């Protein structure tokens, strides 16, 4: 390995609101402070790692653990219910002595994201696991690779194109595709329409991707699978490699075969770094590609248990130049921040507003905190401070029906309060982020620090009749 000293104490990623939740709740008619907007008809869904049993502290990684999906249904100006459910897997079934109605994943259930597409709800994760379909009420149905059209595993971060209704993804699996990655497109009908394999010299951890109107953007960065760790039985055989070249690839969205992909990808060098999550990407008139993205200087080097003890991420703008095969990096904001989101109407095109969550003021005191709104045109930002003991998660943007501007809508975010060890769903006016919340939905329990989710309108995935 590249370092002689590692941090192998998993406790920061298992204490406080990182600790797993052991109870599954079903609560109706939730208490609300303020007024839930009547136009919000659907579910806010959130997924995260929630180990169902005891963990080995010496080998635990925050990214591991059984998936637990949380959901709040809003309709008629009210918060109708809250549910949290384990995502079905053989591990969950054996540990809890539970039988699931259909075939489920063999290991832990997908624990990273939860989406609605083509009338179905899916829990998803990267690295070789297929999606697990859930009911509207979040019960496990079966492992479902998009009507069984998915050849291998999927991703935690499909990129949606609102112009076509397609989902684009970079899917890797070090078990089945060690030197390949699949570029997968799922159509608006919920079935895979294209799978294009392309070659890489290693197996990088490609957590997310960028998407523009012309290109699928590949993040080939120096965090990758280590065969020695994998063969040695490590639960998380991924680390930082000093010797790997960092680069960004521009693959034309029109590619149809692996040979075509390998020949057409434009590789552009970048200084070594790592990024999980682009905020947004788009093509420029001069032929460049802009990728706004939260960037770590170094990751999974000394810290073998999670992402925050090697370095903390800042929001950067990458200008990818296919003529010079280079990437220029400019820091947009010096504050540490993660979980970037934009309005659905702004995906993959030039845009103005983005939203993130702060992750602390310095390396020694990292934690989730405020919600930040960026005006990328004016170069300004606004902050919503949720309170001294309160920590916000990922900000999910929901457009108002018939919105008249890009930020005409709401920010929905789970906020944990250490004072009473419970969480709220906080609804903010995105156009007036610093104002008091529009509504606060009080939950019966805490929602552990986790990863990603989405607002799924009932028009996308309807409730049972």
For each residue, the residues with C-beta under 8 A, 3 or more apart:
1: 6 226 239
2: 239 240 241 242 243 301
3: 6 301 302
4:
5: 302
6: 1 3 302 303 304
7: 302 303 304 305 309
8: 58 59 304 305
9: 12 57 305
10: 13 14 55 57 58 59 60 61 62 305 306
11: 14 15 57
12: 9 15 18 305 306 308 309
13: 10 18 60 61 62 305 306
14: 10 11 18 19 20 55 57 60
15: 11 12 18 19
16: 19 418
17: 391 416 418 446 448 449
18: 12 13 14 15 62 448 449
19: 14 15 16 448
20: 14 49 50 51 52 65 68 448
21: 50 68 84 445 446 447 448
22:
23: 445
24: 83 84 85 86
25: 82 83 84 444 445
26: 81 82 83
27: 30 81 82 83 443 444
28: 80 81
29: 78 79 80 81
30: 27 72 79 80 81 82 441 442 443 444
31: 79 441 442
32: 35 36 78 79 439 440 441 442
33: 437 439 440 442
34: 427 436 437 438 439 440
35: 32 77 438 439
36: 32 40 74 77 78 79 427 438 439 441
37: 40 77 400 410 427 438 439
38: 76 77
39: 400 401
40: 36 37 74 75 398 410 427 455
41: 74 75 76 457 458 459
42: 73 74 75 455 456 457 458 459 460 461
43: 71 72 73 74 116 136 455 456 458 461
44: 71 72 74 396 412 425 453 454 455
45: 69 70 71 114 115 116 121 138 453 454 455 456
46: 69 70 71 114 393 394 414 447 450 451 452 453
47: 67 68 69 70 87 110 111 112 113 114 123 124 450 451 452 453
48: 67 68 70 111 112 447 448 449 450 451
49: 20 62 63 64 65 66 67 68 111 112 450 451
50: 20 21 65 66 67 68 86 111 448 450
51: 20 54 55 60 64 65 66
52: 20 65 66 86 91 92 95 96
53: 91 95
54: 51
55: 10 14 51 60 64 65
56: 59 60 235
57: 9 10 11 14 60
58: 8 10
59: 8 10 56 234 235 236
60: 10 13 14 51 55 56 57 64 235 305
61: 10 13 64 235 236 304 305 306
62: 10 13 18 49 65 305 306 307
63: 49 111 112 236 306
64: 49 51 55 60 61 108 111 235 236
65: 20 49 50 51 52 55 62 108 111
66: 49 50 51 52 86 87 89 91 92 108 109 111
67: 47 48 49 50 86 87 89 108 109 110 111 112 123 125 132
68: 20 21 47 48 49 50 84 85 86 87 111 448 450
69: 45 46 47 84 85 87 114 123 134 138
70: 45 46 47 48 82 83 84 414 447 453
71: 43 44 45 46 81 82 83 84 138
72: 30 43 44 79 81 82 425 441 443
73: 42 43 79 80 81 463
74: 36 40 41 42 43 44 78 79 80 441
75: 40 41 42 78 80 458
76: 38 41 80
77: 35 36 37 38
78: 29 32 36 74 75
79: 29 30 31 32 36 72 73 74 82 425 441
80: 28 29 30 73 74 75 76
81: 26 27 28 29 30 71 72 73
82: 25 26 27 30 70 71 72 79 441 443 444
83: 24 25 26 27 70 71 137 138
84: 21 24 25 68 69 70 71 138 445 447
85: 24 68 69 134 138 139 140
86: 24 50 52 66 67 68 92 96 109 140
87: 47 66 67 68 69 92 109 110 111 123 132 134 140
88: 92 93 98 100 104 105 109 132 140
89: 66 67 92 93 104 105 106 107 108 109 132
90: 93 94 104 105 106 107
91: 52 53 66 94 95 107 108 109
92: 52 66 86 87 88 89 95 96 98 108 109
93: 88 89 90 96 97 98 99 100 104
94: 90 91 97
95: 52 53 91 92
96: 52 86 92 93
97: 93 94
98: 88 92 93
99: 93
100: 88 93 104 140 142
101: 140 141 142
102: 140 141 142 143
103: 142 143
104: 88 89 90 93 100 109 132 140 142 143
105: 88 89 90 108 109 110 129 130 132 143
106: 89 90
107: 89 90 91 129
108: 64 65 66 67 89 91 92 105 111
109: 66 67 86 87 88 89 91 92 104 105 123 132 140
110: 47 67 87 105 113 122 123 124 125 129 131 132
111: 47 48 49 50 63 64 65 66 67 68 87 108 123 125 450 451
112: 47 48 49 63 67 124 125 126 156 451 452
113: 47 110 123 124 125 156 157 451 452 453 454
114: 45 46 47 69 121 122 123 124 134 452 453 454
115: 45 121 122 124 158 167 454 456
116: 43 45 120 121 122 454 456 457 460 461
117: 120 122 167 186 190 460 461
118: 188 189 190
119: 190 460 461 462
120: 116 117 133 144 190 461
121: 45 114 115 116 133 134 135 136 138 456 461
122: 110 114 115 116 117 131 132 133 134 144
123: 47 67 69 87 109 110 111 113 114 131 132 134
124: 47 110 112 113 114 115 131 132 154 155 156 158
125: 67 110 111 112 113 129 154 156
126: 112 129 153 154 155 156 157 171 172 205 206 207
127: 153 172 173 174 205
128: 152 153 172 173 174 175 176 177
129: 105 107 110 125 126 153 154
130: 105 143 144 145 150 152 153 154
131: 110 122 123 124 143 144 145 146 150 154
132: 67 87 88 89 104 105 109 110 122 123 124 140 141 142 143 144
133: 120 121 122 140 141 142 143 144
134: 69 85 87 114 121 122 123 138 139 140 141
135: 121 138 139 140 141 464
136: 43 121 461 462 463 464
137: 83 464
138: 45 69 71 83 84 85 121 134 135
139: 85 134 135
140: 85 86 87 88 100 101 102 104 109 132 133 134 135
141: 101 102 132 133 134 135 144
142: 100 101 102 103 104 132 133
143: 102 103 104 105 130 131 132 133
144: 120 122 130 131 132 133 141 147 148
145: 130 131 148 149 150 151 154 192
146: 131 149 150 186 190 191 192
147: 144 190 191
148: 144 145
149: 145 146 191 192
150: 130 131 145 146 153 154 184 192
151: 145 182 192 195
152: 128 130 171 173 176 177 182
153: 126 127 128 129 130 150 171 172 173 176
154: 124 125 126 129 130 131 145 150 158 169 171 184
155: 124 126 158 169 170 171 184 206 207 208 209
156: 112 113 124 125 126 207 208 451 452
157: 113 126 169 207 208 209 277 452
158: 115 124 154 155 167 168 169 186
159: 167 168 169 209 210 211 347 348
160: 166 167 168 344 347
161: 164 165 166 167 168 211 347 348
162: 165 344 345 347
163: 213 348
164: 161 188
165: 161 162 187 188
166: 160 161 185 186 187 188 193
167: 115 117 158 159 160 161 185 186
168: 158 159 160 161 183 184 185 209 211 216 253
169: 154 155 157 158 159 183 184 185 186 209
170: 155 181 182 183 184 206 208 209 216 218 219
171: 126 152 153 154 155 181 182 183 184
172: 126 127 128 153 177 181 182 203 204 205 206
173: 127 128 152 153 176 177
174: 127 128 177 178 203 225 230 237
175: 128 178
176: 128 152 153 173
177: 128 152 172 173 174 180 181 182 197 203
178: 174 175 203 225
179: 199 200 201 202 203
180: 177 197 198 199 200 258
181: 170 171 172 177 197 198 200 206 218
182: 151 152 170 171 172 177 195 196 197
183: 168 169 170 171 194 195 196 197 198 216 251 255 261
184: 150 154 155 168 169 170 171 192 194 195 196
185: 166 167 168 169 192 193 194 195
186: 117 146 158 166 167 169 190 191 192 193
187: 165 166 190 191 192 193
188: 118 164 165 166
189: 118
190: 117 118 119 120 146 147 186 187
191: 146 147 149 186 187
192: 145 146 149 150 151 184 185 186 187 195
193: 166 185 186 187
194: 183 184 185 256
195: 151 182 183 184 185 192
196: 182 183 184 255 256 257 258 260 261
197: 177 180 181 182 183 258 261
198: 180 181 183 251 258 261 262 265
199: 179 180 258 262
200: 179 180 181 203 204 220
201: 179
202: 179 224 225 241 244
203: 172 174 177 178 179 200 224 225
204: 172 200 219 220 221 222 223 224 225 244
205: 126 127 172 223 224 225 238
206: 126 155 170 172 181 209 218 219 220
207: 126 155 156 157 219 276 277
208: 155 156 157 170 219 275 276 277 278
209: 155 157 159 168 169 170 206 216 217 218 219 278
210: 159 215 216 217 219 278 281 289 291 293
211: 159 161 168 215 216 217 253 281 347 348
212: 215 217 281 282 283 289 348
213: 163 253 282 283 348 349
214: 252 253 283 289
215: 210 211 212 250 251 252 253 283 289
216: 168 170 183 209 210 211 250 251 252 253
217: 209 210 211 212 248 249 250 251 278 281 289 291 320
218: 170 181 206 209 248 249 250 251 265
219: 170 204 206 207 208 209 210 248 275
220: 200 204 206 246 247 248 249 267
221: 204 246 247 270 272 273 274 275
222: 204 240 241 242 244 245 246 272 274
223: 204 205 238 239 240 241 274 299 300
224: 202 203 204 205 238 239 241 244
225: 174 178 202 203 204 205 229 230 237 238
226: 1 229 230 234 237 238 239 241
227: 230 231 237
228: 231 232
229: 225 226 232 234 236 237 238 239
230: 174 225 226 227 234 237
231: 227 228
232: 228 229 237
233:
234: 59 226 229 230 237
235: 56 59 60 61 64
236: 59 61 63 64 229 304
237: 174 225 226 227 229 230 232 234
238: 205 223 224 225 226 229 300
239: 1 2 223 224 226 229 300 301 304
240: 2 222 223 274 298 299 300 301 310
241: 2 202 222 223 224 226 244
242: 2 222 272
243: 2
244: 202 204 222 224 241 272
245: 222 269
246: 220 221 222 269 270 271 272 273
247: 220 221 267 268 269 270
248: 217 218 219 220 267 268 270 291 318 320 327
249: 217 218 220 265 266 267 268
250: 215 216 217 218 265 266 268 289 320 322
251: 183 198 215 216 217 218 255 261 264 265
252: 214 215 216 255 264
253: 168 211 213 214 215 216
254:
255: 183 196 251 252 260 261 264
256: 194 196 260
257: 196 260 261
258: 180 196 197 198 199 261 262
259: 262 263
260: 196 255 256 257 263 264
261: 183 196 197 198 251 255 257 258 264 265
262: 198 199 258 259 265
263: 259 260
264: 251 252 255 260 261
265: 198 218 249 250 251 261 262
266: 249 250 322 325
267: 220 247 248 249 325
268: 247 248 249 250 320 321 322 324 325 326 327
269: 245 246 247 325 326 327
270: 221 246 247 248 273 318 326 327 329
271: 246 329
272: 221 222 242 244 246 298
273: 221 246 270 295 296 297 298 329
274: 221 222 223 240 295 296 298 299 300
275: 208 219 221 278 293 294 295 296 313
276: 207 208 294 296 307 313 338
277: 157 207 208 293 294 338 339 340
278: 208 209 210 217 275 281 291 292 293 340
279: 292 293 294 315 340 341 342 354 356
280: 292 340 342 346 347 348 351 354
281: 210 211 212 217 278 289 290 291 292 348
282: 212 213 289 290 348 349 350 351
283: 212 213 214 215 287 288 289 290
284: 287 288 289 290 350
285:
286:
287: 283 284 322 323
288: 283 284 319 320 321 322
289: 210 212 214 215 217 250 281 282 283 284 319 320 322
290: 281 282 283 284 317 318 319 320 350
291: 210 217 248 278 281 317 318 320
292: 278 279 280 281 315 316 317 318 332 340 354 376
293: 210 275 277 278 279 315 316 317 318 340
294: 275 276 277 279 313 314 315 316 337 338 339 340 356
295: 273 274 275 313 314 315 316 329
296: 273 274 275 276 299 307 310 311 312 313
297: 273 311
298: 240 272 273 274 301 310 311
299: 223 240 274 296 303 307 310 311
300: 223 238 239 240 274 303 304 307 310
301: 2 3 239 240 298 310
302: 3 5 6 7 309 310
303: 6 7 299 300 306 307 308 309 310
304: 6 7 8 61 236 239 300
305: 7 8 9 10 12 13 60 61 62 309
306: 10 12 13 61 62 63 303 309
307: 62 276 296 299 300 303 310
308: 12 303 312 359 360 366
309: 7 12 302 303 305 306 363 366
310: 240 296 298 299 300 301 302 303 307
311: 296 297 298 299 363
312: 296 308 336 359 360 363 366
313: 275 276 294 295 296 336 337 338 359
314: 294 295 331 332 333 334 335 336 337
315: 279 292 293 294 295 331 332 333 335 337 340 354 356 374
316: 292 293 294 295 329 330 331 332
317: 290 291 292 293 329 330 332
318: 248 270 290 291 292 293 327 328 329
319: 288 289 290 327 328 330
320: 217 248 250 268 288 289 290 291 327
321: 268 288 324 325 326 327 328
322: 250 266 268 287 288 289 325
323: 287
324: 268 321
325: 266 267 268 269 321 322
326: 268 269 270 321
327: 248 268 269 270 318 319 320 321
328: 318 319 321
329: 270 271 273 295 316 317 318
330: 316 317 319
331: 314 315 316 334
332: 292 314 315 316 317 374 376
333: 314 315 337 372 374 381
334: 314 331
335: 314 315 358 372
336: 312 313 314 358 359 360 361 366
337: 294 313 314 315 333 340 356 357 358 359 372
338: 276 277 294 313 356 357 359
339: 277 294 356 357 393 394 395 452
340: 277 278 279 280 292 293 294 315 337 354 355 356
341: 279 354 355 356 394 395 396 397
342: 279 280 346 347 351 353 354 355 397
343: 346 347 351 353 397 399 406 407 409 430
344: 160 162 347 397 399
345: 162 399 403 406
346: 280 342 343 349 351 352 353 406
347: 159 160 161 162 211 280 342 343 344
348: 159 161 163 211 212 213 280 281 282
349: 213 282 346
350: 282 284 290
351: 280 282 342 343 346 354 376 406
352: 346 375 376 377 406 407
353: 342 343 346 373 374 375 376 406 407 430
354: 279 280 292 315 340 341 342 351 373 374 376
355: 340 341 342 371 372 373 374 395 397 411 430
356: 279 294 315 337 338 339 340 341 371 372 374 395
357: 337 338 339 368 369 370 371 372 392 393 394 395 413
358: 335 336 337 368 369 370 371 372 383
359: 308 312 313 336 337 338 366 367 368 369
360: 308 312 336 363 365 366 367 369
361: 336 365
362: 365 366
363: 309 311 312 360 366
364:
365: 360 361 362
366: 308 309 312 336 359 360 362 363
367: 359 360 391
368: 357 358 359 391 392 393 416 449
369: 357 358 359 360 385 386 391 392
370: 357 358 383 384 385 386 392
371: 355 356 357 358 383 384 386 392 395 411 413 428 433
372: 333 335 337 355 356 357 358 381 382 383 384
373: 353 354 355 381 382 383 384 407 411 430 433
374: 315 332 333 353 354 355 356 380 381
375: 352 353 378 379 380 381 382
376: 292 332 351 352 353 354 379
377: 352
378: 375
379: 375 376
380: 374 375
381: 333 372 373 374 375
382: 372 373 375 433 434
383: 358 370 371 372 373 433 434
384: 370 371 372 373 392 411 428 433 434
385: 369 370
386: 369 370 371 390 391 392 415 426
387: 390 417
388:
389: 417 418 419
390: 386 387 415 416 417 418
391: 17 367 368 369 386 415 416 418 449
392: 357 368 369 370 371 384 386 395 413 414 415 426
393: 46 339 357 368 413 414 415 416 447 449 450
394: 46 339 341 357 413 414 451 452 453
395: 339 341 355 356 357 371 392 411 412 413
396: 44 341 411 412 413 453 454 455
397: 341 342 343 344 355 409 410 411 430
398: 40 409 410 411 412 455
399: 343 344 345 403 408 409
400: 37 39 403 408 409 410
401: 39
402:
403: 345 399 400 406 408 409
404: 408
405: 408 431
406: 343 345 346 351 352 353 403
407: 343 352 353 373 430 431
408: 399 400 403 404 405 430 431
409: 343 397 398 399 400 403 430 431
410: 37 40 397 398 400 427 428 429 430 438
411: 355 371 373 384 395 396 397 398 427 428 429 430 433
412: 44 395 396 398 425 426 427 428 455
413: 357 371 392 393 394 395 396 425 426 428
414: 46 70 392 393 394 423 424 425 426 447
415: 386 390 391 392 393 423 424 425 426
416: 17 368 390 391 393 422 423 446 447 449
417: 387 389 390 420 421 422 423 424
418: 16 17 389 390 391 421
419: 389
420: 417
421: 417 418 446
422: 416 417 442 443 444 445 446
423: 414 415 416 417 443 445 446 447
424: 414 415 417 440 441 442 443
425: 44 72 79 412 413 414 415 440 441 443
426: 386 392 412 413 414 415 437 439 440 441
427: 34 36 37 40 410 411 412 437 438 439 440 441
428: 371 384 410 411 412 413 433 435 437 438
429: 410 411 432 433 435 438
430: 343 353 355 373 397 407 408 409 410 411 433
431: 405 407 408 409
432: 429 435
433: 371 373 382 383 384 411 428 429 430
434: 382 383 384
435: 428 429 432
436: 34
437: 33 34 426 427 428 440
438: 34 35 36 37 410 427 428 429
439: 32 33 34 35 36 37 426 427
440: 32 33 34 424 425 426 427 437
441: 30 31 32 36 72 74 79 82 424 425 426 427
442: 30 31 32 33 422 424
443: 27 30 72 82 422 423 424 425 446 447
444: 25 27 30 82 422
445: 21 23 25 84 422 423
446: 17 21 416 421 422 423 443
447: 21 46 48 70 84 393 414 416 423 443 450
448: 17 18 19 20 21 48 50 68
449: 17 18 48 368 391 393 416
450: 46 47 48 49 50 68 111 393 447
451: 46 47 48 49 111 112 113 156 394
452: 46 47 112 113 114 156 157 339 394
453: 44 45 46 47 70 113 114 394 396
454: 44 45 113 114 115 116 396
455: 40 42 43 44 45 396 398 412
456: 42 43 45 115 116 121 460 461
457: 41 42 116 460 461
458: 41 42 43 75 461 462 463
459: 41 42 462
460: 42 116 117 119 456 457
461: 42 43 116 117 119 120 121 136 456 457 458
462: 119 136 458 459
463: 73 136 458
464: 135 136 137
465:
